[in-house]
Amino acid sequence: MALKETLAKKIEEHRPRTQRLVKEFGKVKIDEVTIEQCIGGARDIRSLVTDISYLDPQEGIRFRGKTIPETFAALPKAAGSAYPTVEAFWYFLLTGDVPTDAQVAEVTTEWKTRQSVPQYVFDAIRALPRDSHPMVMLSVGIMALQKDSKFAAFYNSGKFNKMTAWEPVYEDASDIVARIPVIAAFIYNLKYRDDKQIAIDPNLDMGANFAHMIGQDNKEYQDVARMYFIIHSDHESGNVSAHTTHLVHSALSDPYYAYSAGLNGLAGPLHGLANQEVLGWIMEFQKKLGGAEPTKENVSKALWDTLNAGQVIPGYGHAVLRKTDPRYTTQREFCLNTPGLKDDPLFKLVAMIFETAPGVLTEHGKTKNPWPNVDAQSGVIQWYYGVREWDFYTVLFGIGRALGCMANITWDRGLGYAIERPKSVSTAMLEEWAAAGGRN
């Protein structure tokens, strides 16, 4: 059964569940809101619904109920690789089912027909100043595709039906996830390889093809791309890029408008830009060691110097997680299992920081979670393989995040979720409630 037919069946089966919850249990309270949460960015308020992924404070992200190790173990692998293809993961995200090899082959074949990017998209990107940030270029590239949105055409056709609205969203979403690595590779080559573009190889899966298109024909980097796009795909719906995409699409803005907005949120230094900043900090840290081999003693001293100077240790701590981010662990295991990379000086420093920083931060006592997140590791791998243009790292993040965002909004339309419109209060109202000990 083709992916779209399977998805249609899944959506039809799921609709009665959400309808029953609203009709029969709509008044059941699932959370409360405090003044701290209201002012502090709605942190930890349970107010979004997604079945695509869930962020567990102890186990980390679960994709369709599976942890990252379980996901990698269950999915069909790329030929000659220990890692799944992105196409297999896309099927899994949309349906919750582990696909067969034949079903993965269907998705791969479908993406080959979708990945052709119109020339006007490349022309739009070329029209930008060459020193534009690559995230600006990526956002422009996605927006340039909007004129051909199947969802927008369906809405404007006069035949809009909310029960079938998910179908053109699925078409747009599938086009975006198939095309975004092609657009990203074009940007990389335009900015960093003197515009030496490399054609798509029709025999490669998406991750391997991206590696090929940026001049990385190393088999190891093909696995890096597959791994990177999967682990960065989704982190439940409350993060900025996922929530922004969901919010914009809730107004029935098509997937191109929605994901361009999500990318603009991802570009922020507190979100997707963090991996770039962490790598810069690690390299400065390396300079401070003056060429000395990293040890617990000299790394511990340097970490304390950082904290005593009023600075933070980038890449450590997470808003939700209370253990080491499994996305960090997945990348660390890749490094430890890759000859050459495990002995790379920069990785050896990262590994020693991992052994040392949690203890230092725990003793320091001002960090709720002293464990590393995904950003503490990801830049080092890219640097090792020669992708050293770190302002491009957020684009890599954006390729992967498209998978989660597009799967989520396809289901948003399938289940007919309403436009998002939280209620606001004033500071004076909060002060009145605080004085009264709470709202009556």
C-alpha positions, -999 to 999 in steps of 0.1 A, spaced: 0 0 0 14 34 -9 23 58 18 -5 83 11 -31 55 12 -17 42 44 -18 77 59 -54 82 48 -64 51 66 -45 61 98 -62 96 98 -97 81 93 -91 58 123 -77 86 144 -104 112 139 -130 96 162 -105 96 191 -100 134 190 -137 141 184 -147 119 214 -122 136 237 -136 170 228 -172 160 231 -171 138 261 -141 150 281 -135 185 268 -137 201 303 -112 177 320 -83 198 333 -48 186 323 -27 214 336 -26 247 355 -9 280 347 13 299 371 25 335 369 60 322 365 50 302 334 29 330 320 59 354 321 85 328 314 75 318 279 47 293 287 74 268 298 60 234 306 23 243 300 6 213 284 -13 229 256 -2 213 224 -11 179 209 11 158 187 15 121 182 47 125 161 71 128 190 72 133 228 101 147 248 105 126 280 127 144 307 145 111 314 146 92 281 148 121 257 128 123 225 106 95 214 96 93 178 62 76 175 68 60 210 103 48 202 135 61 217 163 71 193 182 38 198 149 19 192 141 40 161 175 34 146 173 -3 154 138 -8 140 140 10 107 153 -5 74 189 4 67 205 21 37 223 -4 15 257 -12 30 250 10 61 241 6 97 219 37 95 183 40 82 174 61 53 156 94 58 129 80 35 123 51 59 121 76 88 96 98 69 72 68 64 76 60 101 69 96 113 38 99 92 22 66 100 38 52 132 45 20 113 80 6 106 81 3 68 91 -27 48 120 -25 24 94 -23 -4 76 6 12 108 25 17 116 19 -20 82 34 -29 90 66 -9 125 68 -24 111 65 -59 84 91 -51 109 116 -38 130 112 -69 100 126 -89 94 154 -63 130 166 -59 133 186 -91 135 222 -81 123 249 -105 150 272 -119 132 303 -106 140 291 -71 177 291 -78 173 325 -96 156 340 -65 185 328 -43 211 340 -67 195 375 -67 203 379 -30 236 394 -20 262 366 -19 271 374 17 235 369 28 232 344 57 225 309 43 193 307 65 180 337 47 187 320 14 169 288 25 139 307 37 137 326 5 141 293 -15 111 278 4 90 309 -1 98 310 -38 82 276 -42 49 288 -26 34 299 -59 29 262 -68 14 252 -35 -12 226 -40 -29 234 -7 -32 271 -16 -47 261 -50 -72 238 -33 -82 265 -8 -87 290 -36 -106 266 -58 -140 271 -42 -141 234 -34 -123 235 -1 -133 207 22 -117 204 57 -121 166 57 -98 163 27 -76 193 33 -48 171 46 -43 157 11 -29 188 -6 -9 195 26 6 161 23 15 169 -13 32 202 -4 49 186 27 63 158 6 76 182 -20 93 203 7 111 174 24 122 160 -10 134 194 -23 149 211 8 182 191 6 186 201 -30 180 237 -22 204 235 8 231 219 -13 227 246 -40 232 273 -13 263 255 1 279 253 -33 269 289 -42 284 304 -11 313 281 -3 324 262 -34 325 290 -60 291 280 -73 303 246 -85 270 228 -85 268 190 -84 239 172 -100 216 148 -82 226 112 -83 194 93 -91 208 61 -75 213 76 -40 189 80 -10 182 114 3 210 116 29 236 101 6 225 124 -22 229 155 0 264 144 9 271 139 -28 257 173 -38 280 192 -14 311 173 -26 311 147 3 314 113 -14 329 99 17 307 69 28 310 79 64 296 113 57 266 97 40 258 82 74 264 115 91 238 131 69 213 103 75 219 104 113 219 142 115 186 147 96 168 120 116 179 131 151 172 168 143 138 161 128 114 167 157 115 175 194 77 176 201 57 207 192 67 233 218 101 243 204 103 275 183 106 261 148 80 233 153 56 256 172 59 284 147 52 261 118 22 247 135 10 282 145 13 297 111 -3 267 94 -32 268 119 -43 300 101 -45 277 70 -14 293 56 1 267 32 32 246 42 56 270 24 45 300 44 45 279 75 79 263 72 96 295 60 84 310 93 96 280 112 130 284 96 132 320 106 126 309 142 152 282 139 178 308 129 177 323 164 208 320 186 187 303 214 175 277 189 192 263 158 221 287 159 233 272 192 253 244 176 274 270 157 280 289 189 290 258 208 316 249 182 331 284 184 333 281 221 349 247 220 376 260 196 383 289 218 385 265 247 410 245 228 432 276 223 431 282 261 447 248 266 476 260 245 481 227 227 481 206 259 463 172 259 429 177 275 427 161 310 402 163 338 424 186 357 431 213 330 395 210 315 380 213 350 401 244 357 391 260 324 354 253 331 355 268 365 372 299 350 343 301 326 317 299 353 335 322 377 337 348 349 299 348 348 296 329 316 278 297 308 291 264 294 274 262 260 257 230 250 250 219 285 216 221 301 181 217 285 147 232 292 131 197 296 157 170 297 172 159 330 198 135 316 222 134 287 204 142 255 202 109 235 209 129 204 242 138 219 248 101 228 240 90 193 266 113 178 291 105 204 288 68 196 293 75 160 325 93 168 338 65 191 330 39 164 347 58 136 385 53 132 402 87 129 373 107 143 376 91 178 413 103 179 405 138 165 419 164 189 386 184 188 365 153 196 389 143 224 384 177 239 346 174 236 348 139 251 368 152 281 344 181 286 316 155 287 334 136 314 341 167 334 314 194 329 285 176 346 304 173 379 316 209 377 281 222 370 266 201 398 291 215 422 284 250 409 248 244 418 231 268 395 221 245 366 190 222 368 204 199 342 242 196 341 242 172 311 250 179 274 224 185 247 226 178 210 245 210 203 275 200 224 285 174 198 270 181 164 294 208 151 325 188 158 315 160 134 308 185 106 341 202 112 360 169 111 346 160 76 355 194 63 321 211 65 337 240 84 314 269 73 296 269 106 270 295 96 257 267 74 251 244 104 216 258 110 207 250 74 216 214 81 193 215 112 166 230 89 167 201 65 161 176 93 135 197 111 114 199 79 106 162 84 90 167 118 73 200 110 58 187 77 46 154 94 30 174 121 10 199 100 -2 170 77 -18 155 108 -30 189 120 -51 192 89 -61 155 89 -75 160 124 -89 195 117 -71 213 145 -83 248 151 -65 281 146 -42 287 176 -53 317 196 -42 318 233 -57 345 256 -35 372 270 -35 390 303 -19 422 315 8 427 341 -17 446 363 -41 416 362 -12 393 372 -4 417 401 -40 416 413 -41 378 412 -7 376 430 -20 399 458 -51 379 461 -32 346 462 -45 334 429 -74 339 405 -108 331 419 
